Amino acid sequence: MAHVTHEQLDRLLEQALLLDDHGALASQLDALAQGYESGEVSRAAILVLAAEEWRQAGHPVTALERFRSAVDDGGEVLIDPRSGIADTLFELDRSDEARDVIADIKAGPWNPATALTVAETLVAYGDLQEAHEWATEGVRACASGTTMREVLLRTRYRIRVDLGLPEDDLDALLDVTR
């Protein structure tokens, strides 16, 4: 059993970056999650990292399994793993299921980082209107002066321009942050 530290994860990520081998890193993260006992990082967070690496390695079905394992684990994560499930379902051409997952996220508590991830996913798969709504709600959920709020404001601005919508009060907040 393993006690996982941020330093351990950083070393693994550095090695993988140097080797450009997402599959190897995904396997290492799987092993780390399997042997997880305690740590500075939750098992769920490790499973999310593994899922992201499996996607990068071209294995979306395995990634989907890891995202679901992260949800089942219930440990602390920065971004709701269900947003990764939705993105992967879109990748697998299962858009109805992806939209159901997004509806489930919207129905429960979510944080601005999750709102950003969902908005970016929706942009990638062509649903600009829903992406705009997620980015708008994410901005409204953010504390003033945070980096996340600025990122959401910028994302929302790009989506708004693509939709051809007129400037509004939230766009003025972006001008203030510059």
PLY file of the C-alpha trace (Angstrom):
ply
format ascii 1.0
element vertex 178
property float x
property float y
property float z
element edge 177
property int vertex1
property int vertex2
end_header
0.00 0.00 0.00
1.19 3.51 -0.80
1.12 6.97 0.70
0.91 9.34 -2.28
2.52 12.77 -2.20
2.35 15.70 -4.60
6.08 15.24 -5.16
5.57 11.62 -6.28
2.92 12.64 -8.77
5.06 15.51 -10.03
7.96 13.13 -10.68
5.71 10.71 -12.57
4.27 13.52 -14.67
7.75 14.92 -15.42
9.04 11.52 -16.53
6.03 10.97 -18.77
6.42 14.43 -20.26
10.05 13.70 -21.10
9.22 10.29 -22.57
5.97 11.44 -24.22
4.39 8.11 -23.23
0.84 8.64 -22.01
0.07 4.92 -21.93
2.98 4.18 -19.59
1.99 7.05 -17.30
-1.64 5.90 -17.29
-0.52 2.41 -16.26
1.68 3.83 -13.50
-1.18 5.98 -12.22
-3.49 2.95 -12.29
-0.98 1.02 -10.19
-0.66 3.94 -7.79
-4.44 4.16 -7.42
-4.67 0.41 -6.90
-2.12 0.47 -4.08
-3.41 3.71 -2.59
-3.62 3.80 1.16
-3.40 7.50 2.02
-1.87 10.68 0.76
-1.79 14.36 0.02
-3.79 13.59 -3.11
-6.99 11.57 -3.09
-7.35 8.25 -4.84
-10.13 9.82 -6.93
-7.75 12.56 -8.11
-5.21 9.91 -9.16
-7.94 8.04 -11.06
-8.88 11.28 -12.86
-5.23 11.79 -13.85
-5.08 8.20 -15.08
-8.28 8.72 -17.08
-6.87 11.82 -18.73
-3.69 9.95 -19.64
-5.67 7.02 -21.06
-7.53 9.49 -23.27
-4.23 11.02 -24.41
-2.97 7.52 -25.18
-5.98 6.87 -27.42
-7.92 4.61 -25.05
-11.20 6.45 -24.36
-13.06 3.36 -23.11
-10.43 2.76 -20.44
-10.52 6.47 -19.63
-14.28 6.28 -19.17
-13.82 3.40 -16.70
-11.29 5.43 -14.68
-13.50 8.52 -14.58
-16.37 6.33 -13.34
-14.09 4.78 -10.74
-13.19 8.27 -9.54
-16.88 9.09 -9.14
-17.47 5.84 -7.26
-14.46 6.53 -5.04
-15.92 9.86 -3.98
-12.59 11.36 -2.94
-11.74 15.03 -3.21
-11.07 16.31 -6.74
-10.78 19.82 -8.15
-13.08 19.16 -11.11
-16.08 16.84 -10.97
-15.00 13.60 -12.71
-18.41 13.45 -14.36
-17.27 16.28 -16.62
-14.56 13.92 -17.88
-17.19 11.24 -18.35
-19.28 13.62 -20.46
-16.30 14.68 -22.56
-15.29 11.07 -23.14
-18.85 10.06 -24.04
-18.89 12.83 -26.66
-15.57 11.49 -27.97
-17.15 8.04 -28.24
-20.10 9.51 -30.22
-22.49 8.90 -27.33
-23.75 12.48 -27.17
-27.15 11.71 -25.63
-25.46 10.01 -22.68
-22.98 12.90 -22.44
-25.82 15.42 -22.26
-27.53 13.34 -19.55
-24.33 13.44 -17.49
-24.07 17.20 -17.96
-27.70 17.58 -16.83
-26.86 15.55 -13.71
-23.89 17.80 -12.97
-26.04 20.90 -13.41
-28.69 19.52 -11.03
-26.26 19.10 -8.15
-23.57 21.18 -6.56
-20.70 22.09 -8.89
-17.78 24.49 -8.70
-16.47 27.09 -11.19
-13.64 24.79 -12.35
-16.22 22.17 -13.29
-18.30 24.84 -15.06
-15.25 25.81 -17.12
-14.55 22.20 -18.06
-18.16 21.57 -19.09
-18.24 24.82 -21.10
-15.03 23.87 -22.94
-16.41 20.41 -23.68
-19.63 21.85 -25.06
-17.67 24.28 -27.26
-15.56 21.41 -28.59
-18.69 19.50 -29.55
-20.56 22.43 -31.06
-23.11 23.43 -28.41
-22.16 27.09 -28.03
-25.45 28.17 -26.44
-25.20 25.68 -23.59
-21.46 26.41 -23.25
-22.30 30.12 -22.87
-24.79 29.30 -20.11
-22.21 27.20 -18.25
-19.53 29.88 -18.56
-22.00 32.55 -17.39
-23.08 30.53 -14.36
-19.44 29.73 -13.62
-18.57 33.44 -13.60
-21.48 34.16 -11.27
-20.29 31.41 -8.90
-16.74 32.80 -8.71
-15.37 35.19 -6.15
-14.18 38.52 -7.56
-10.50 38.83 -8.33
-9.79 35.13 -8.80
-7.88 33.66 -11.69
-10.71 31.20 -12.31
-13.16 34.08 -12.72
-10.90 35.76 -15.27
-10.51 32.48 -17.21
-14.29 31.97 -17.21
-14.86 35.57 -18.30
-12.44 35.12 -21.21
-14.00 31.80 -22.19
-17.47 33.31 -22.00
-16.36 36.28 -24.12
-15.02 34.00 -26.89
-18.23 31.98 -26.87
-20.37 35.12 -26.92
-18.46 36.48 -29.92
-18.87 33.15 -31.74
-22.61 33.25 -31.03
-22.83 36.84 -32.27
-24.39 38.03 -29.02
-24.11 41.68 -27.97
-21.77 42.78 -25.20
-23.26 42.72 -21.70
-22.45 43.62 -18.09
-20.30 40.53 -17.55
-18.11 41.52 -20.51
-17.46 44.81 -18.74
-15.99 42.80 -15.84
-13.43 41.39 -18.24
-12.35 44.91 -19.15
-11.85 45.69 -15.44
-9.58 42.64 -14.93
-7.10 43.77 -17.60
0 1
1 2
2 3
3 4
4 5
5 6
6 7
7 8
8 9
9 10
10 11
11 12
12 13
13 14
14 15
15 16
16 17
17 18
18 19
19 20
20 21
21 22
22 23
23 24
24 25
25 26
26 27
27 28
28 29
29 30
30 31
31 32
32 33
33 34
34 35
35 36
36 37
37 38
38 39
39 40
40 41
41 42
42 43
43 44
44 45
45 46
46 47
47 48
48 49
49 50
50 51
51 52
52 53
53 54
54 55
55 56
56 57
57 58
58 59
59 60
60 61
61 62
62 63
63 64
64 65
65 66
66 67
67 68
68 69
69 70
70 71
71 72
72 73
73 74
74 75
75 76
76 77
77 78
78 79
79 80
80 81
81 82
82 83
83 84
84 85
85 86
86 87
87 88
88 89
89 90
90 91
91 92
92 93
93 94
94 95
95 96
96 97
97 98
98 99
99 100
100 101
101 102
102 103
103 104
104 105
105 106
106 107
107 108
108 109
109 110
110 111
111 112
112 113
113 114
114 115
115 116
116 117
117 118
118 119
119 120
120 121
121 122
122 123
123 124
124 125
125 126
126 127
127 128
128 129
129 130
130 131
131 132
132 133
133 134
134 135
135 136
136 137
137 138
138 139
139 140
140 141
141 142
142 143
143 144
144 145
145 146
146 147
147 148
148 149
149 150
150 151
151 152
152 153
153 154
154 155
155 156
156 157
157 158
158 159
159 160
160 161
161 162
162 163
163 164
164 165
165 166
166 167
167 168
168 169
169 170
170 171
171 172
172 173
173 174
174 175
175 176
176 177
